[in-house]
């Protein structure tokens, strides 16, 4: 599965959402709260 094109990136990258983790106070079930820190790994 290919990711959406990243601005100013000259090539597409493969990504797997199952391998991504996000946590922190800013993470909500339907998005990210503005002004709160959220860490992505």
C-alpha positions as CSV (number, residue, x, y, z in Angstrom):
1,X,0.0,0.0,0.0
2,X,1.4,3.4,-1.0
3,X,1.1,6.5,1.2
4,X,-0.3,9.8,0.0
5,X,2.3,11.9,-1.7
6,X,4.3,14.0,0.7
7,X,4.9,17.7,-0.3
8,X,8.3,18.3,-1.8
9,X,9.1,14.6,-1.8
10,X,10.2,13.3,-5.2
11,X,9.2,9.7,-4.6
12,X,6.4,7.7,-2.9
13,X,7.2,5.6,0.2
14,X,5.6,2.4,1.3
15,X,3.8,2.6,4.7
16,X,2.0,0.2,6.9
17,X,-0.4,1.8,9.4
18,X,-0.4,-1.4,11.5
19,X,3.3,-0.7,12.4
20,X,2.6,2.9,13.6
21,X,1.9,3.8,17.2
22,X,0.6,7.1,18.5
23,X,0.0,8.0,22.1
24,X,-0.3,11.0,24.4
25,X,-3.0,13.3,25.8
26,X,-3.6,14.9,22.4
27,X,-4.7,11.6,20.7
28,X,-8.5,11.2,20.5
29,X,-10.5,8.3,19.0
30,X,-11.4,10.5,16.0
31,X,-8.4,12.7,15.6
32,X,-5.8,14.8,17.5
33,X,-6.6,17.6,20.0
34,X,-5.1,20.9,19.0
35,X,-2.6,22.4,21.5
36,X,-1.8,19.0,23.1
37,X,1.4,17.1,22.6
38,X,1.1,13.8,20.7
39,X,4.0,11.5,20.0
40,X,4.2,9.3,16.9
41,X,6.6,6.3,16.6
